[in-house]
Amino acid sequence: MLNFIPAHFFTDKIGMCLAFPGKIVEIKKDGQATVDFDGVKKDVNISLVSDAKVGDFVIVHAGFAVEKVEKEQKEEIDKILEGI
């Protein structure tokens, strides 16, 4: 069973990478935050998303938050993946 739900797919000529949506639950020092992925909490580097704050949803790839998304976007992704 996966601990994460794939949300975004980044593709290029080399291959494909997965990224996952999560909610920031705590901001720490040095650009770090605790992010909740549907009950699984992980430390994530948020330095690439300069305006990230507690309560924001972010897309995370390889331990880095790469963009913010709205709650509605995350919920839509979850509904689509429930059907898979």
Protein Blocks (a to p, Z undefined) as FASTA:
>chain_A
ZZbdcfbdcddfkbccdddddddfbdceehiacddeehiacdddfklmmkbcehiacdde
ehiafbdcdfklmmmmmmmmmmZZ
